Amino acid sequence: KHGVKHPGFYMDNTLKLNIDNYLIKGVERKFDGVMLFTGIEGAGKTTQACTIAKYVDPTFPGPVIEGTNWRRTDRIVFTNQQIMNAIDTAKPGQAIVIDEAVLSMSSQDFNKEVQKILVKKFVTIRKKRLYIFVVIPSIFMLRRYFAIFRTRALLHATVKHGIDRGFFKFYSYDTKRQLFIKGIKEFNMNCVKPDFQGRFVDTEHYFFDPVEYDKKKEAAIIQLTEEPEKKKEKLSGIRQTIKDQRDELVFTLFNQECIKNPKYSYTHFVKHLNNKFRYFDNISDEFIGKIIRRMREDKE
């Protein structure tokens, strides 16, 4: 009564009309096709994104797995590299779900990187008329430019009484803009009324192999967890290399001066460095002495 039936799943009628008349027609006319899906963990925002992706793109989320009714999860992506690959290899009119919800444990840096990638890829996205659905805990995690100007609409998944899933609020381009501007200070999703509200059904595992999806999701979480440590290790290695080069230079220059003047001291050397290299102003006699003594021990 309140909705329409699509082969395989139900969709709220008002939502379908907005997707048909606003999103699909907009993408066909080469407007931005990026839509946001937000909500607390477990509210069903990924399910919503995949359901609408399947509606606008029957080939979503990838090629059919031989011998099954499922499709590969090629266009459900979690990492930066997966996002870029999916956009570059997608055919015109296809949908991509960026499931950032599982990555919300990361810092704001990840959100910034996703937005940078999409902004750089907007020419490709428009040319191919792609649908990009970004799943993220909150619209307020995004930059103003991206949240307001480069996304067409927002679907916010809600949970009634803390346990009942299957409800959503829809915010059009203009309403989404008002929500972001008014609610950003306190992360207040209730400061602006949505254009309409509705219900959605659970379509999880309807379109893809749940085993493949879970493996891909787990791999992304592991990668997210390991990447900061790898960056720290790399940065630590770079710092150590710079430190070693500095100490070698100090040791060599000091010995050269000592050959010229046997009474040459650490104090003389510090003055020499300050005169020759202006950025050594904070170097002390004690610090130079520690470097020289350590280098002598290492070379003995």
PyMOL commands that set and color helices and strands:
alter all, ss='L'
color gray80, all
select helices_A, chain A and resi 13-28+45-56+80-89+101-103+108-128+139-141+144-149+173-183+210-260+266-276+278-280+285-299
alter helices_A, ss='H'
color red, helices_A
select strands_A, chain A and resi 3-6+9-12+34-38+76-77+95-99+131-135+153-160+164-171+196-199
alter strands_A, ss='S'
color yellow, strands_A
deselect
rebuild
show_as cartoon
